[in-house]
Amino acid sequence: MKFKQIVTIVLISIVTASASIFVYSKYIQPRQAGIFQNGSTDIPVNYARYMPGTEHSSGALPPSDFTAAAKTAVPGVVHIKTKINPRQVTNGNNLQRKRSILQDLFGDDFFGDEFNGNGDGRRYYIPGQMASGSGVLISDDGYIVTNNHVIDDADEIAVSLPNSGKTYKAKLIGADPSTDLAVIKIDASGLPYLLYGNSDNVEIGQWVLAVGYPLNLDATVTAGIVSAKSRTIGINKSRGSRNSAIESFIQTDAAVNQGNSGGALVNTNGELVGINSAIASPTGSYAGYSYAIPVNLVKKVVNDLMKYGNVQRAYLGISYMPSSVIASLTDDQLKELGVRRDAPGVQVTEVVENGSAKSAGLKTGDIITKINGVPIPGASQMTEQIARYKPGDKITITYLRNNKEMTADNVVLRNLSGNTDVVKTTMIDRLGADLSALDKDDARRLGIRGGVWVSAIGNGILKKQTSMAPGFLIIKAGDQAVTTPDDLARILDKKSSIQLIGLYPEKSTNIYYYNIQTGSAARESF
């Protein structure tokens, strides 16, 4: 009896199992195999518990392994430490103006003691500062590219090489606040350096690595993807560069913190594709987005700084309305201005008389769509493309006029002065400020013949030696009146020290005095 019961149970089990397998294979399995292929909204999920012993054992590397790129990049990224010595600064103490500005400046009794360099421009001291950042070796003999803001104002620059313990004193070769780039050099040879990649080939979604020295740590590598290209964030403009700021950042989500500035952004081959420069953060710490200067722009700026000491910057000779301004205007306002909201490129709002665009036949209202065949959907792409060339280079401009595509070939780019001459660093450049002549209407309103506006102050003599603020109007240099930046340049070139005299018209009628040194001492420290 027991034998029959056992046999019966076994037979029932066999039949039940066979039936289950048949039903599963015929009806259930095909449905599950097609769930996600047929557009179901169900999400395939699994618990994220880690179970030792269940890892892949094939020995193959995961698809996002970055060890080779990191081994290539880390030796070529250096730690930069800077020191700003305590300094004496003219505080610009003022004297109350008792007569009209016109009388004070140009009257017969103007050159009395009060206005003959004896103004109460007293000095005070600013404590020294120390900071750190990163840099990228670009040659085996010690040339390093970093951010301008890393070495900005530094009196001493020290460079530490990774894993060697060696520290070198560096000298500044040249800096460009407009792109936030600088080149420094250490006296060494046989150094590892990074190879340039091609930032034009960088694509959104591509893996990249950020290498640098964040928060004063040793060499650190983080990874992320490229989340956007040609970003403009307005940070370079705030640094008060004389020329227009150039921004066309590669945006990534690779973790970048304070100290990473000037470090490398590399692709998975270990090639340099950008110089890390900024982060988007409400707190000053990493919050998810970082920004790197594309290497194709870096190469041009670096070559110029090494060859000329400054950047030979080309200009197209047009004005245009930034997208942020266009977005803030109503349709009626744009129609009145003749500007399209949906322009498939950069719409020209003004053509400079002696500029390249004028000679190429461009007119107000034209829409630039390509530079040398490269699409130009917005201003950041246009400024980056033009910034890769120097005065005298020829380009092709594709543009729309009345919805008809036109092309201007062999357009010769020019410098800011409207020619193709090599631009040398001048005393005005060394002041580190945006300067412009006071226009006639404002001069008439103030009752003076003219002056030189200081609209922004960046790295240079004015920042290092004075407490001058933007909005200052220079009306005299020493005992000579100035009405244009050229007037000021001619006077400064002949003086090793001088007093700048002027006022802040929007704040008060007081006269301010700022003493500056323009001789060899200033040249060595800049």
Secondary structure as UniProt FT lines:
FT   HELIX           2..23
FT   HELIX           24..28
FT   HELIX           29..33
FT   TURN            34..39
FT   TURN            52..53
FT   TURN            63..64
FT   HELIX           67..73
FT   HELIX           74..76
FT   STRAND          77..84
FT   STRAND          87..90
FT   STRAND          94..95
FT   HELIX           101..106
FT   TURN            108..111
FT   HELIX           113..115
FT   TURN            116..117
FT   STRAND          123..126
FT   STRAND          129..137
FT   TURN            140..141
FT   STRAND          143..146
FT   HELIX           148..151
FT   TURN            152..153
FT   STRAND          156..160
FT   TURN            162..164
FT   STRAND          167..176
FT   TURN            177..180
FT   STRAND          181..186
FT   HELIX           199..201
FT   TURN            204..205
FT   STRAND          207..212
FT   HELIX           214..216
FT   STRAND          220..231
FT   TURN            235..236
FT   HELIX           237..239
FT   STRAND          249..252
FT   TURN            258..259
FT   TURN            261..262
FT   STRAND          264..266
FT   TURN            268..269
FT   STRAND          272..280
FT   STRAND          289..294
FT   HELIX           295..308
FT   STRAND          318..320
FT   HELIX           323..328
FT   HELIX           331..337
FT   TURN            341..342
FT   STRAND          346..351
FT   TURN            353..354
FT   HELIX           356..360
FT   TURN            364..365
FT   STRAND          367..371
FT   TURN            372..373
FT   STRAND          374..375
FT   HELIX           379..387
FT   TURN            391..392
FT   STRAND          394..401
FT   TURN            402..403
FT   STRAND          404..412
FT   TURN            416..417
FT   HELIX           427..431
FT   STRAND          433..437
FT   HELIX           440..446
FT   STRAND          452..457
FT   HELIX           461..465
FT   TURN            470..471
FT   STRAND          472..477
FT   TURN            478..479
FT   STRAND          480..481
FT   HELIX           485..492
FT   TURN            493..494
FT   STRAND          497..503
FT   TURN            505..507
FT   STRAND          511..517
FT   HELIX           520..525
//
